[in-house]
Amino acid sequence: MSIRAFQQNFLSIRGAVGEEVRIIPMVKADAYGLGMAEAIGALEPLGPWGYGVAAVEEGIRIRALGISKPVLVLSPLPPGSYGEAVRGDLSVCVSDPVALRGLRDAAETAGHPGGFQLEVDTGMGRAGLPWNQVQSWVPAVTALMGEPLRWDGCYTHFHSADSPGDATATQWGRLQETLALLPPMPGHAILHACNSPGAMRHPEFAADAVRPGIFLYGGVAGAEIPPPVPVAALRARVTFIRDARRGDTVGYGATYAAEGTERWATVGIGYGDGLPRLLGNRGNALLKGRRVPVIGRISMDATVLNITGVDGVEVGDVATFFGRDGEGEISLEEVATLAQTINYEILTDLTPRAPRIWTADGGY
């Protein structure tokens, strides 16, 4: 992973939204699979306002790194997690009055303020106080506000900012309608809505803060959005080379047979490391700067490449499954398309067995 590229993407977000808008990098799911501690270490010199996570445990990990900046937990909490959130001084998502009551009880028990963000559901549907039922929940929510609770902000989540269209503006309008019926937020509280594509495509909705995620980690954030600088590469070493004859088969199910005299290289990586199994017989890797096909089914611990015609490959050479090798490049998005998924999943599916190596240079 390239620290320089990661930081460049942060600065691109900064350039899109302006100097006055706070940036809250999302570092959930172990920083999209690339390593939370390393990601935060690279971000801290750039002055993010705080960090976003999805679970209390992730927020506690950030506190363990010595970070005192605001940490927002942007998914609803299980009932037993409020006490830990309060003790960790995390600002938690509130999607209904019951959650606010749970936080209040935990804050009273701990003798410590409980910070919260009101989530307004403007169309995502997975959590939040419904924008079109404001009159029904505002009295219950406002009755619970006040000490020992601390109202830190209000937010929504755009569901289609990665695609052209009017949905994002519609959601923004719904958020504004809701705010008009809420008590005024305290001076320290922030309003935020934009994810990566929202920040890049709709900086007019940046409000007080934006919450970039995939763009920071080098993933394309949507159509007609300038691409980020690639950050991550997935590589493994050749562990075995063999010469195959016509009819020789490889992998479970023997789904590939040599069409003639071929040379095969086994690489020490498989779906146990997070390489998608669907890349079997359809994916590619780079060796010696050349694109070579994956043959046979990907195993838990091994993947076989057809290196016929590529001279000089030896055991110990490095194969690149996404990233750059010489003049060759395989993008994160190409792999995601072949694996019938999205770039987010390719990164977050990488398992702990795959080492995360962050480098200071611009290579990846």
The 8 nearest C-alpha neighbors of each residue, nearest first, counted from 0:
[[1, 231, 357, 230, 363, 356, 358, 2],
 [0, 2, 358, 230, 4, 363, 3, 361],
 [3, 1, 5, 359, 4, 358, 41, 6],
 [2, 4, 6, 361, 1, 5, 360, 7],
 [5, 3, 7, 1, 6, 230, 2, 228],
 [6, 4, 2, 8, 3, 7, 230, 215],
 [5, 7, 9, 3, 8, 4, 2, 10],
 [8, 6, 4, 10, 9, 5, 3, 11],
 [7, 9, 11, 215, 5, 10, 6, 227],
 [10, 8, 6, 12, 11, 7, 215, 13],
 [9, 11, 13, 7, 12, 8, 14, 6],
 [12, 10, 8, 14, 13, 9, 7, 15],
 [13, 11, 15, 9, 10, 14, 16, 8],
 [12, 14, 10, 11, 15, 16, 17, 9],
 [13, 15, 11, 12, 17, 16, 10, 18],
 [14, 16, 12, 13, 199, 17, 11, 202],
 [15, 17, 202, 13, 14, 20, 12, 205],
 [18, 16, 14, 13, 19, 15, 20, 12],
 [17, 19, 20, 13, 16, 14, 21, 15],
 [20, 18, 17, 21, 207, 16, 208, 13],
 [21, 19, 208, 207, 18, 17, 16, 22],
 [20, 22, 208, 48, 207, 19, 209, 23],
 [23, 21, 209, 47, 208, 48, 24, 210],
 [22, 24, 210, 50, 49, 48, 209, 47],
 [25, 23, 50, 211, 210, 51, 26, 22],
 [24, 26, 51, 212, 27, 50, 52, 211],
 [25, 27, 30, 52, 51, 35, 24, 29],
 [26, 28, 52, 30, 29, 53, 25, 31],
 [27, 29, 31, 30, 32, 26, 347, 53],
 [30, 28, 35, 32, 34, 27, 31, 26],
 [29, 31, 26, 35, 27, 32, 34, 28],
 [32, 30, 347, 28, 29, 33, 346, 27],
 [31, 33, 347, 29, 346, 30, 34, 28],
 [32, 34, 30, 31, 355, 29, 35, 346],
 [35, 33, 29, 30, 37, 36, 32, 38],
 [34, 36, 30, 29, 38, 37, 39, 26],
 [35, 37, 39, 38, 34, 40, 64, 61],
 [36, 38, 40, 39, 35, 34, 41, 357],
 [39, 37, 35, 41, 40, 36, 34, 42],
 [40, 38, 42, 36, 41, 37, 43, 35],
 [39, 41, 37, 38, 42, 43, 36, 44],
 [40, 42, 38, 39, 43, 2, 37, 44],
 [43, 41, 39, 45, 40, 44, 38, 6],
 [42, 44, 45, 46, 40, 41, 39, 47],
 [45, 43, 46, 42, 41, 40, 47, 39],
 [46, 44, 43, 42, 47, 6, 41, 9],
 [45, 47, 43, 44, 48, 42, 22, 49],
 [48, 46, 22, 49, 23, 45, 43, 42],
 [49, 47, 21, 22, 23, 46, 68, 69],
 [48, 50, 69, 23, 68, 47, 70, 51],
 [51, 49, 23, 70, 24, 25, 71, 69],
 [50, 52, 25, 71, 70, 26, 24, 72],
 [51, 53, 27, 72, 26, 54, 25, 73],
 [52, 54, 74, 72, 73, 27, 51, 55],
 [55, 53, 57, 56, 72, 52, 58, 74],
 [54, 56, 58, 57, 84, 59, 72, 80],
 [57, 55, 59, 54, 58, 60, 83, 84],
 [58, 56, 60, 55, 54, 59, 52, 61],
 [57, 59, 55, 61, 60, 56, 70, 52],
 [58, 60, 62, 56, 61, 57, 63, 87],
 [61, 59, 63, 57, 58, 62, 56, 64],
 [62, 60, 58, 64, 63, 59, 66, 57],
 [61, 63, 59, 66, 65, 64, 60, 58],
 [64, 62, 60, 65, 61, 59, 66, 58],
 [65, 63, 61, 62, 66, 60, 36, 59],
 [64, 66, 62, 63, 67, 61, 60, 68],
 [65, 67, 62, 64, 68, 61, 63, 69],
 [68, 66, 65, 69, 62, 70, 61, 49],
 [67, 69, 49, 66, 70, 48, 50, 47],
 [70, 68, 49, 71, 50, 67, 89, 48],
 [69, 71, 50, 89, 49, 51, 90, 58],
 [72, 70, 51, 90, 73, 91, 89, 52],
 [73, 71, 91, 52, 53, 92, 54, 74],
 [72, 74, 92, 53, 71, 52, 91, 51],
 [73, 75, 53, 92, 72, 76, 54, 126],
 [76, 74, 92, 93, 94, 73, 77, 126],
 [77, 75, 80, 78, 74, 81, 54, 92],
 [76, 78, 79, 80, 75, 81, 98, 54],
 [79, 77, 80, 76, 81, 101, 98, 102],
 [78, 80, 77, 81, 82, 76, 83, 101],
 [81, 79, 83, 82, 78, 77, 76, 84],
 [82, 80, 84, 102, 83, 105, 79, 85],
 [83, 81, 105, 85, 84, 80, 86, 106],
 [82, 84, 86, 85, 81, 80, 87, 55],
 [85, 83, 81, 87, 89, 82, 86, 55],
 [84, 86, 88, 82, 113, 87, 83, 89],
 [87, 85, 83, 88, 84, 82, 109, 111],
 [86, 88, 84, 85, 89, 83, 59, 62],
 [89, 87, 85, 86, 84, 90, 114, 113],
 [88, 90, 84, 70, 87, 91, 71, 85],
 [91, 89, 114, 115, 71, 70, 72, 116],
 [92, 90, 115, 72, 116, 71, 89, 114],
 [91, 93, 116, 73, 75, 74, 72, 115],
 [92, 94, 117, 98, 95, 118, 116, 99],
 [93, 95, 127, 128, 118, 126, 92, 117],
 [94, 96, 97, 98, 93, 128, 99, 127],
 [97, 95, 99, 98, 140, 100, 139, 94],
 [98, 96, 100, 99, 95, 101, 94, 102],
 [99, 97, 101, 100, 96, 95, 93, 102],
 [98, 100, 96, 102, 101, 97, 103, 93],
 [99, 101, 103, 97, 98, 102, 96, 104],
 [102, 100, 98, 104, 99, 103, 105, 97],
 [101, 103, 105, 99, 100, 104, 81, 106],
 [102, 104, 100, 106, 101, 105, 99, 148],
 [103, 105, 107, 101, 102, 106, 100, 108],
 [104, 106, 82, 102, 108, 103, 107, 81],
 [107, 105, 109, 103, 113, 111, 108, 104],
 [106, 108, 110, 104, 105, 109, 103, 147],
 [109, 107, 105, 106, 110, 104, 111, 82],
 [110, 108, 106, 111, 107, 105, 86, 82],
 [111, 109, 107, 108, 106, 112, 147, 105],
 [110, 112, 109, 106, 113, 85, 107, 147],
 [113, 111, 147, 148, 106, 149, 114, 85],
 [112, 114, 148, 106, 85, 149, 147, 102],
 [115, 113, 90, 149, 150, 148, 151, 112],
 [116, 114, 91, 90, 150, 151, 92, 149],
 [115, 117, 152, 92, 153, 151, 91, 93],
 [116, 118, 153, 93, 92, 152, 154, 119],
 [119, 117, 127, 154, 94, 155, 153, 93],
 [120, 118, 128, 127, 155, 129, 121, 130],
 [119, 121, 127, 129, 128, 122, 130, 124],
 [122, 120, 170, 130, 173, 119, 123, 174],
 [121, 123, 124, 120, 170, 158, 157, 156],
 [124, 122, 158, 125, 120, 121, 156, 157],
 [123, 125, 122, 126, 120, 127, 121, 129],
 [124, 126, 123, 127, 120, 122, 74, 75],
 [127, 125, 124, 94, 120, 128, 75, 123],
 [126, 128, 94, 120, 118, 119, 129, 95],
 [127, 129, 119, 94, 120, 95, 118, 130],
 [130, 128, 120, 132, 131, 119, 127, 133],
 [129, 131, 132, 133, 121, 120, 177, 119],
 [130, 132, 129, 133, 173, 177, 121, 134],
 [133, 131, 129, 130, 134, 135, 136, 128],
 [134, 132, 135, 136, 130, 131, 137, 177],
 [133, 135, 132, 137, 136, 138, 180, 131],
 [134, 136, 133, 132, 137, 138, 139, 131],
 [137, 135, 139, 133, 138, 134, 140, 132],
 [136, 138, 140, 139, 134, 133, 141, 135],
 [139, 137, 141, 140, 136, 142, 135, 134],
 [140, 138, 142, 136, 137, 141, 96, 143],
 [141, 139, 137, 142, 96, 143, 138, 136],
 [140, 142, 144, 138, 143, 139, 137, 182],
 [141, 143, 139, 140, 144, 138, 145, 137],
 [144, 142, 141, 140, 145, 139, 100, 99],
 [145, 143, 141, 142, 148, 140, 146, 150],
 [144, 146, 148, 147, 143, 149, 150, 142],
 [147, 145, 148, 149, 144, 112, 103, 113],
 [146, 148, 112, 106, 145, 113, 107, 103],
 [149, 147, 146, 113, 112, 145, 114, 103],
 [148, 150, 114, 113, 151, 112, 115, 147],
 [151, 149, 115, 152, 114, 116, 148, 188],
 [152, 150, 188, 116, 115, 149, 114, 189],
 [153, 151, 188, 189, 116, 190, 150, 117],
 [152, 154, 117, 190, 116, 118, 189, 191],
 [155, 153, 191, 118, 192, 190, 119, 117],
 [154, 156, 192, 119, 118, 120, 121, 157],
 [155, 157, 192, 158, 123, 154, 193, 194],
 [158, 156, 159, 160, 167, 192, 155, 193],
 [157, 159, 123, 160, 156, 122, 167, 166],
 [160, 158, 161, 162, 157, 166, 167, 163],
 [159, 161, 197, 162, 196, 167, 157, 158],
 [162, 160, 221, 196, 159, 220, 222, 163],
 [163, 161, 160, 159, 222, 221, 164, 223],
 [164, 162, 161, 160, 165, 222, 159, 223],
 [165, 163, 166, 162, 167, 159, 160, 168],
 [164, 166, 168, 167, 169, 163, 170, 159],
 [167, 165, 169, 168, 164, 170, 159, 160],
 [168, 166, 170, 169, 165, 160, 157, 171],
 [167, 169, 171, 165, 170, 166, 172, 204],
 [170, 168, 166, 172, 167, 171, 165, 173],
 [171, 169, 173, 167, 121, 172, 168, 166],
 [170, 172, 168, 174, 173, 169, 167, 175],
 [171, 173, 175, 169, 170, 174, 168, 176],
 [174, 172, 170, 176, 175, 171, 121, 177],
 [173, 175, 177, 171, 172, 176, 178, 170],
 [174, 176, 178, 172, 177, 173, 179, 171],
 [177, 175, 173, 179, 174, 178, 172, 180],
 [176, 178, 174, 175, 179, 180, 130, 173],
 [179, 177, 175, 181, 180, 176, 174, 182],
 [178, 180, 176, 177, 181, 175, 182, 183],
 [181, 179, 178, 177, 182, 176, 133, 137],
 [182, 180, 178, 179, 183, 177, 137, 184],
 [181, 183, 184, 180, 141, 178, 179, 137],
 [184, 182, 181, 185, 178, 179, 186, 180],
 [183, 185, 188, 182, 186, 152, 150, 189],
 [186, 184, 188, 187, 183, 150, 151, 152],
 [185, 187, 188, 184, 189, 183, 151, 152],
 [186, 188, 185, 189, 151, 184, 152, 150],
 [189, 187, 151, 152, 185, 186, 184, 150],
 [188, 190, 152, 207, 191, 151, 153, 187],
 [189, 191, 153, 207, 152, 154, 206, 208],
 [192, 190, 154, 208, 206, 209, 207, 193],
 [191, 193, 155, 154, 156, 209, 157, 194],
 [194, 192, 197, 209, 198, 210, 205, 191],
 [193, 195, 210, 211, 197, 196, 198, 209],
 [196, 194, 211, 198, 197, 212, 214, 220],
 [197, 195, 161, 199, 220, 160, 198, 200],
 [196, 198, 193, 194, 201, 160, 200, 195],
 [197, 199, 202, 193, 195, 196, 201, 200],
 [200, 198, 196, 197, 15, 201, 202, 195],
 [199, 201, 197, 196, 198, 202, 224, 160],
 [202, 200, 197, 203, 198, 204, 199, 205],
 [203, 201, 205, 198, 204, 16, 199, 200],
 [202, 204, 201, 205, 206, 16, 198, 200],
 [205, 203, 202, 206, 201, 193, 192, 171],
 [204, 206, 202, 203, 209, 208, 193, 198],
 [207, 205, 204, 208, 191, 190, 20, 203],
 [208, 206, 190, 20, 189, 191, 21, 205],
 [207, 209, 21, 191, 20, 22, 206, 205],
 [210, 208, 193, 22, 205, 191, 23, 211],
 [209, 211, 23, 194, 24, 193, 25, 22],
 [212, 210, 195, 194, 24, 25, 209, 214],
 [211, 213, 25, 214, 215, 195, 24, 210],
 [212, 214, 218, 216, 215, 195, 220, 217],
 [215, 213, 218, 217, 216, 212, 220, 195],
 [216, 214, 8, 213, 217, 212, 5, 9],
 [217, 215, 213, 214, 230, 218, 5, 212],
 [216, 218, 229, 230, 214, 227, 215, 228],
 [219, 217, 214, 213, 216, 220, 342, 227],
 [218, 220, 226, 221, 214, 227, 217, 213],
 [221, 219, 196, 214, 161, 218, 195, 213],
 [222, 220, 161, 224, 219, 162, 196, 223],
 [221, 223, 224, 162, 161, 220, 163, 219],
 [222, 224, 221, 225, 163, 162, 200, 226],
 [223, 225, 222, 221, 226, 200, 199, 220],
 [226, 224, 223, 227, 199, 219, 220, 222],
 [227, 225, 219, 224, 228, 220, 218, 214],
 [228, 226, 217, 8, 214, 229, 219, 225],
 [227, 229, 217, 4, 230, 8, 226, 7],
 [230, 228, 217, 227, 231, 4, 218, 363],
 [231, 229, 217, 1, 0, 4, 216, 5],
 [232, 230, 0, 363, 229, 1, 322, 233],
 [231, 233, 322, 321, 363, 234, 0, 230],
 [234, 232, 321, 320, 319, 322, 231, 235],
 [233, 235, 319, 318, 320, 232, 317, 236],
 [236, 234, 318, 317, 267, 268, 266, 319],
 [237, 235, 317, 315, 316, 266, 318, 267],
 [236, 238, 266, 314, 315, 316, 265, 239],
 [237, 239, 314, 266, 265, 267, 236, 315],
 [238, 240, 265, 264, 314, 237, 241, 266],
 [241, 239, 264, 263, 265, 314, 242, 238],
 [242, 240, 263, 262, 243, 264, 239, 265],
 [241, 243, 262, 261, 263, 244, 240, 260],
 [244, 242, 261, 260, 262, 247, 241, 257],
 [245, 243, 260, 247, 259, 246, 261, 257],
 [244, 246, 259, 257, 258, 247, 260, 243],
 [245, 247, 257, 256, 244, 248, 258, 259],
 [248, 246, 256, 257, 245, 244, 243, 249],
 [249, 247, 256, 253, 255, 246, 257, 250],
 [248, 250, 253, 295, 255, 256, 247, 254],
 [249, 251, 295, 253, 296, 252, 254, 248],
 [252, 250, 253, 296, 249, 254, 295, 298],
 [251, 253, 254, 250, 296, 249, 295, 255],
 [254, 252, 250, 249, 248, 251, 255, 295],
 [253, 255, 252, 295, 256, 250, 296, 249],
 [256, 254, 295, 253, 248, 249, 294, 257],
 [255, 257, 248, 246, 247, 258, 249, 254],
 [258, 256, 245, 246, 247, 259, 244, 248],
 [259, 257, 245, 256, 246, 260, 261, 244],
 [258, 260, 245, 257, 244, 261, 246, 243],
 [259, 261, 244, 245, 243, 257, 258, 262],
 [262, 260, 243, 307, 242, 259, 244, 263],
 [261, 263, 242, 307, 306, 243, 241, 305],
 [262, 264, 305, 241, 306, 304, 240, 242],
 [265, 263, 240, 304, 303, 239, 266, 237],
 [264, 266, 303, 239, 302, 238, 237, 240],
 [267, 265, 237, 302, 238, 236, 301, 268],
 [268, 266, 301, 236, 235, 238, 300, 237],
 [267, 269, 301, 300, 266, 302, 235, 272],
 [270, 268, 300, 299, 301, 271, 298, 274],
 [269, 271, 274, 299, 273, 272, 275, 276],
 [272, 270, 299, 269, 273, 300, 350, 274],
 [273, 271, 350, 270, 353, 269, 352, 349],
 [272, 274, 349, 270, 348, 350, 271, 275],
 [273, 275, 270, 269, 272, 276, 268, 349],
 [276, 274, 277, 270, 278, 273, 338, 345],
 [275, 277, 297, 278, 270, 279, 274, 296],
 [276, 278, 338, 275, 279, 337, 281, 297],
 [279, 277, 282, 281, 276, 275, 338, 280],
 [278, 280, 296, 297, 277, 281, 295, 293],
 [281, 279, 294, 295, 293, 282, 278, 296],
 [282, 280, 278, 279, 293, 283, 337, 292],
 [283, 281, 278, 293, 292, 279, 280, 337],
 [284, 282, 292, 293, 291, 290, 320, 281],
 [283, 285, 320, 319, 291, 290, 318, 292],
 [284, 286, 290, 319, 289, 318, 288, 291],
 [287, 285, 318, 288, 289, 290, 284, 317],
 [286, 288, 289, 285, 324, 312, 325, 309],
 [287, 289, 324, 325, 286, 327, 285, 326],
 [290, 288, 285, 286, 287, 291, 327, 309],
 [289, 291, 285, 284, 283, 286, 288, 292],
 [290, 292, 284, 283, 306, 285, 305, 289],
 [293, 291, 283, 304, 305, 282, 294, 284],
 [292, 294, 304, 283, 282, 280, 303, 279],
 [295, 293, 280, 304, 303, 279, 292, 255],
 [294, 296, 255, 250, 280, 254, 249, 279],
 [295, 297, 279, 250, 251, 298, 280, 294],
 [296, 298, 302, 279, 276, 269, 295, 301],
 [299, 297, 301, 269, 300, 302, 296, 270],
 [298, 300, 269, 271, 270, 301, 297, 268],
 [301, 299, 269, 268, 298, 271, 267, 270],
 [302, 300, 269, 268, 267, 298, 266, 299],
 [301, 303, 297, 266, 265, 269, 268, 298],
 [304, 302, 265, 264, 294, 293, 266, 263],
 [305, 303, 293, 264, 263, 294, 292, 306],
 [304, 306, 263, 307, 292, 291, 262, 294],
 [307, 305, 309, 262, 263, 304, 291, 308],
 [308, 306, 262, 261, 309, 305, 263, 310],
 [307, 309, 310, 306, 262, 261, 305, 311],
 [310, 308, 306, 307, 311, 312, 289, 287],
 [311, 309, 312, 308, 307, 306, 287, 313],
 [310, 312, 313, 309, 287, 316, 308, 286],
 [313, 311, 310, 316, 309, 314, 287, 286],
 [314, 312, 316, 315, 311, 237, 240, 239],
 [313, 315, 237, 238, 316, 239, 240, 312],
 [314, 316, 237, 236, 313, 238, 317, 239],
 [317, 315, 236, 237, 314, 313, 312, 318],
 [316, 318, 236, 235, 237, 315, 234, 319],
 [317, 319, 286, 235, 285, 234, 236, 284],
 [320, 318, 234, 285, 284, 321, 233, 322],
 [321, 319, 284, 233, 234, 318, 285, 283],
 [322, 320, 329, 232, 233, 319, 330, 331],
 [321, 323, 232, 329, 328, 330, 319, 363],
 [322, 324, 328, 327, 325, 329, 363, 321],
 [325, 323, 288, 327, 326, 328, 285, 322],
 [324, 326, 288, 327, 323, 287, 328, 289],
 [327, 325, 324, 288, 328, 323, 289, 287],
 [328, 326, 324, 288, 325, 323, 289, 285],
 [327, 329, 323, 322, 324, 330, 326, 321],
 [330, 328, 321, 322, 323, 333, 331, 320],
 [331, 329, 333, 332, 321, 322, 328, 334],
 [330, 332, 334, 333, 321, 342, 335, 329],
 [331, 333, 335, 330, 334, 342, 336, 341],
 [334, 332, 330, 336, 335, 331, 337, 329],
 [335, 333, 337, 331, 332, 336, 338, 330],
 [334, 336, 332, 338, 341, 340, 342, 333],
 [335, 337, 339, 333, 338, 334, 340, 332],
 [338, 336, 334, 339, 335, 333, 278, 282],
 [337, 339, 335, 277, 336, 340, 278, 334],
 [340, 338, 336, 337, 335, 341, 277, 334],
 [339, 341, 335, 338, 336, 344, 342, 345],
 [342, 340, 335, 343, 344, 345, 336, 339],
 [341, 343, 345, 335, 344, 332, 331, 218],
 [344, 342, 341, 346, 345, 347, 213, 31],
 [343, 345, 347, 346, 342, 341, 348, 340],
 [344, 346, 342, 348, 343, 347, 335, 341],
 [347, 345, 32, 344, 348, 343, 349, 31],
 [346, 348, 32, 31, 344, 349, 345, 343],
 [349, 347, 273, 346, 345, 344, 350, 32],
 [350, 348, 273, 347, 346, 272, 32, 353],
 [349, 351, 272, 352, 273, 353, 348, 271],
 [352, 350, 353, 354, 349, 272, 355, 32],
 [353, 351, 350, 272, 354, 271, 349, 273],
 [352, 354, 351, 272, 350, 355, 349, 273],
 [355, 353, 352, 356, 351, 350, 33, 272],
 [356, 354, 33, 357, 353, 34, 0, 351],
 [357, 355, 0, 354, 358, 1, 33, 37],
 [356, 358, 0, 1, 2, 355, 359, 37],
 [359, 357, 1, 360, 2, 0, 356, 362],
 [358, 360, 2, 3, 1, 361, 357, 362],
 [361, 359, 362, 358, 3, 1, 2, 363],
 [360, 362, 3, 1, 4, 363, 359, 2],
 [363, 361, 360, 1, 358, 0, 4, 230],
 [362, 1, 0, 232, 231, 230, 322, 361]]
